Amino acid sequence: MIRSTLLLLWTLAFVSTWAAGPWGDLYLRLAKQEQGVGESSGRYLQWVDQVASTCGKPQVGALPEKLQCLRKLVYTGIPLTFDSTAIVDTRYLLPDHLLDAHQGSCLPTAFLVLMVSERMGITAQPVSLPGHVYVKFPQGINWEPNRAGWNYTDQEYRTKYNLDASHGRLAKILSPTEFEGMFQFERGNIYRLRNMGLQALAAYDVAEPLWQDARIAGNRALVLDQQGKHGEALHIVDSLWDWGARDEELVWNRSVLMLRAGRSAQEVAKVLVDAQNRWVDSPRIRELLQRLQAAGR
């Protein structure tokens, strides 16, 4: 008992004196909100310092060599593997959880890389993609969290994620504030998938002023739909549509919500045909359209 108390006091003292930059500050604030700043935070910050000290030494070499050192300590030293199903609780979005779970998704992994890079004095920026985030470094180097820090080129990302500004599929460099908005958005998504509607809506309320992304409002509509408020949910999605938002997920969600709100199969089919001809297409959109057209015959 005495040992545990002393360890906790030491941890709190260490954390309180840990000099943080923007990414470190963000982590400490989010950790305090999610789980409180305790032993796991202290161990994680110590790990960040150790890795930064090892890979940030001048004799390690230039930026590519420093990042190779960082890759090794993250993906072999932890060791860390990608698992999109590993985020089952909101606290698992924090990077400190990676040290214990040894697996995680793109967001906490990118967060970890941003913090260590900041500690090493290296400029690093998160880049959001549709449903993904990676880290951009100087010299045209990109860090792909889900592939052991592999360096995809910008063109490879454009091709892989079908980036097209006219369809709302963008790559955007995020500030720490916007990254926090993405974090809160993902918190809301976890609550939504766990049918915790009030908590999801509260998280989206926090996210919206931080990160201007139409997906927040779109997922808010999905929560309202879960609550049986189909008309209110459809109104949000229609507003996004009128505003000019265009992507595959919005087309799909709008079609499903139209059906749940009592719109006819013919009317929804017309929306899908219009979307296919002018904006986006996908296998699930084609499948839904075929079913609606069959139902309307």
C-alpha positions in Angstrom: 0.0 0.0 0.0 2.8 2.4 1.0 4.7 1.5 -2.2 1.7 2.1 -4.4 1.1 5.5 -2.8 4.7 6.5 -3.2 4.6 5.4 -6.9 1.5 7.4 -7.5 3.0 10.5 -5.8 6.2 10.1 -7.9 4.1 9.7 -11.1 2.0 12.8 -10.3 5.2 14.8 -9.6 6.9 13.6 -12.8 3.8 14.4 -14.9 3.4 17.9 -13.4 7.0 18.8 -14.2 7.0 17.2 -17.7 7.6 20.1 -20.2 5.1 19.6 -23.0 4.7 21.2 -26.4 1.3 21.4 -28.2 1.0 17.6 -28.7 2.1 16.8 -25.2 -0.3 19.4 -23.8 -3.1 17.9 -25.8 -2.3 14.4 -24.6 -2.3 15.5 -20.9 -5.6 17.2 -21.3 -7.3 14.3 -23.0 -5.8 11.8 -20.6 -7.1 13.8 -17.7 -10.6 13.7 -19.2 -10.6 10.1 -20.1 -8.9 8.2 -17.3 -7.1 10.7 -15.1 -3.4 11.3 -15.1 -1.9 8.4 -13.3 0.6 5.6 -13.5 -0.1 4.8 -17.2 0.5 8.4 -18.1 3.7 8.5 -16.2 5.1 5.3 -17.8 4.1 6.6 -21.2 5.8 10.0 -20.8 8.9 8.2 -19.6 8.8 6.0 -22.7 8.4 9.1 -24.9 11.5 10.7 -23.3 13.5 7.5 -23.7 12.7 7.0 -27.3 13.2 10.7 -28.1 16.6 10.6 -26.4 17.7 7.5 -28.3 16.5 8.5 -31.8 17.1 12.2 -31.5 20.9 12.0 -30.9 23.0 13.8 -33.5 25.0 10.7 -34.2 21.9 8.7 -35.3 21.9 10.7 -38.5 19.7 12.8 -40.6 15.9 12.8 -40.6 15.4 9.5 -42.5 17.7 7.7 -40.1 16.0 9.2 -37.0 12.6 8.1 -38.3 13.9 4.6 -39.0 15.1 4.4 -35.4 11.7 5.6 -34.3 10.0 3.0 -36.5 12.1 0.2 -34.9 11.3 1.2 -31.4 7.6 1.6 -32.0 6.9 -1.4 -34.2 9.5 -3.8 -32.9 10.3 -2.4 -29.5 6.8 -2.1 -28.1 6.0 -4.2 -30.4 3.0 -2.5 -32.0 0.7 -4.0 -34.7 -2.3 -2.5 -36.5 -5.8 -3.7 -35.5 -8.8 -1.6 -36.4 -10.9 -3.6 -34.0 -8.7 -2.8 -31.0 -10.5 0.4 -30.2 -13.4 -0.9 -28.0 -13.4 1.9 -25.4 -12.8 5.6 -25.6 -9.7 5.5 -23.4 -8.1 3.2 -26.0 -7.8 6.2 -28.3 -5.0 7.5 -26.1 -1.5 6.6 -27.2 -0.5 5.4 -23.7 -2.8 2.4 -24.2 -0.6 1.2 -27.1 2.3 0.3 -24.6 0.0 -2.2 -22.9 -2.2 -3.5 -25.7 0.6 -3.7 -28.3 -2.1 -3.0 -31.0 -4.2 -0.1 -32.0 -5.6 1.9 -34.9 -4.3 4.9 -36.9 -5.4 7.7 -34.5 -3.6 6.7 -31.3 -0.5 5.5 -33.3 -0.4 8.9 -35.1 -0.8 10.6 -31.8 2.2 8.7 -30.4 4.4 9.5 -33.4 3.4 13.2 -33.1 4.4 13.3 -29.4 7.8 11.6 -29.8 8.6 13.7 -32.9 7.8 16.9 -31.0 10.1 15.7 -28.2 12.8 15.1 -30.8 12.4 18.6 -32.2 11.1 17.3 -35.5 8.2 19.0 -37.3 5.4 16.5 -37.8 1.8 17.1 -38.9 -1.3 14.8 -38.9 -3.1 14.5 -42.2 -6.8 13.5 -42.3 -8.2 11.3 -45.1 -11.7 9.8 -45.4 -11.7 7.4 -42.5 -8.0 7.6 -41.8 -5.1 9.7 -40.5 -1.3 9.6 -41.2 1.7 11.8 -40.3 3.6 14.0 -42.6 7.3 14.9 -42.1 9.6 17.3 -43.9 11.5 16.1 -47.0 8.3 14.6 -48.4 8.3 11.7 -45.9 5.0 10.3 -44.8 4.4 7.9 -41.9 1.7 5.3 -42.5 0.6 4.2 -39.0 -1.1 1.0 -40.2 1.9 -0.3 -42.1 4.8 0.0 -39.6 5.5 3.6 -40.6 5.8 2.8 -44.3 6.4 5.9 -46.5 3.5 6.2 -48.9 3.9 9.1 -51.4 1.2 11.8 -51.6 0.2 10.3 -55.0 -0.2 6.9 -53.5 -2.6 8.3 -50.9 -4.5 10.2 -53.6 -5.0 6.9 -55.5 -5.6 4.7 -52.6 -8.3 6.9 -51.0 -9.8 8.2 -54.3 -9.1 11.8 -53.3 -11.2 14.3 -55.3 -12.0 17.7 -53.9 -15.2 17.9 -56.1 -16.5 14.8 -54.3 -15.5 16.0 -50.8 -12.7 13.4 -50.5 -9.8 15.5 -49.2 -6.4 15.2 -47.5 -6.1 17.9 -44.9 -3.3 18.9 -42.6 -4.7 19.2 -39.1 -3.7 21.6 -36.3 -3.6 20.3 -32.7 -7.0 21.8 -32.2 -8.4 20.1 -35.3 -6.8 16.8 -34.2 -8.6 17.1 -30.9 -11.8 17.5 -32.8 -11.1 14.3 -34.7 -10.3 12.6 -31.4 -13.7 13.8 -29.9 -15.4 12.7 -33.1 -14.0 9.2 -32.7 -15.1 9.2 -29.1 -18.6 9.9 -30.3 -18.4 7.1 -32.8 -17.4 4.6 -30.1 -20.3 5.7 -28.0 -22.6 5.5 -31.0 -21.6 1.9 -31.8 -22.2 1.0 -28.1 -25.7 2.6 -28.3 -24.8 5.3 -25.8 -26.6 8.0 -27.7 -26.4 10.8 -25.1 -22.7 10.4 -24.7 -22.2 10.3 -28.4 -24.1 13.5 -29.0 -22.1 15.2 -26.2 -18.8 14.1 -27.9 -20.0 15.4 -31.2 -20.9 18.7 -29.5 -17.3 19.1 -28.4 -15.9 18.0 -31.8 -17.9 20.3 -34.1 -16.3 23.7 -33.1 -12.8 22.2 -33.2 -12.9 20.3 -36.5 -15.0 21.5 -39.4 -15.9 18.2 -41.0 -19.3 17.2 -42.4 -18.9 13.7 -41.0 -19.6 14.9 -37.5 -23.1 16.2 -38.4 -23.6 13.1 -40.5 -22.9 10.8 -37.6 -25.0 12.9 -35.3 -27.9 12.1 -37.6 -27.1 8.4 -37.2 -27.5 8.7 -33.5 -30.8 10.5 -33.8 -31.9 7.7 -36.2 -31.0 5.2 -33.5 -33.2 7.1 -31.1 -36.1 6.8 -33.5 -35.9 10.5 -34.6 -35.8 9.6 -38.3 -37.2 13.0 -39.6 -34.8 15.0 -37.5 -31.9 12.8 -38.7 -32.9 13.2 -42.3 -33.1 17.0 -41.9 -29.5 17.1 -40.8 -28.4 15.0 -43.8 -30.5 17.0 -46.2 -28.9 20.2 -44.8 -25.4 18.8 -45.5 -26.5 17.9 -49.0 -27.9 21.4 -49.6 -24.6 22.8 -48.2 -22.7 20.9 -50.9 -21.2 18.0 -49.0 -20.7 15.0 -51.4 -19.2 11.7 -50.6 -20.1 8.0 -50.7 -20.9 7.8 -47.0 -23.3 10.7 -47.1 -25.1 9.3 -50.2 -25.6 6.0 -48.4 -26.7 7.5 -45.1 -29.1 9.9 -46.9 -30.7 7.1 -48.8 -31.1 4.9 -45.8 -32.6 7.7 -43.7 -35.0 8.7 -46.6 -36.3 5.1 -46.5 -36.7 5.1 -42.7 -38.5 8.5 -42.9 -41.1 7.0 -45.2 -39.8 8.2 -48.6 -40.8 6.1 -51.6 -38.4 3.6 -53.2 -38.7 5.5 -56.5 -37.7 8.8 -54.9 -34.6 7.2 -53.2 -33.6 5.4 -56.4 -33.7 8.8 -58.2 -31.3 10.2 -55.6 -28.9 7.3 -56.1 -29.0 7.5 -59.9 -28.2 11.2 -59.7 -25.3 10.5 -57.3 -23.9 7.8 -59.6 -24.0 10.1 -62.6 -22.7 13.2 -61.0 -20.7 12.4 -57.8 -20.0 9.0 -56.4 -20.6 5.3 -56.8 -19.8 2.2 -54.8 -20.8 -1.5 -54.7 -23.2 -1.0 -51.8 -24.9 2.0 -53.6 -25.3 -0.1 -56.8 -26.7 -3.0 -54.7 -29.2 -0.7 -52.9 -30.2 0.9 -56.2 -30.9 -2.5 -57.8 -33.1 -3.5 -54.8 -35.1 -0.3 -55.0 -35.6 -0.5 -58.7 -36.8 -4.1 -58.3 -39.2 -3.0 -55.6 -40.6 -0.2 -57.8 -41.4 -2.5 -60.7 
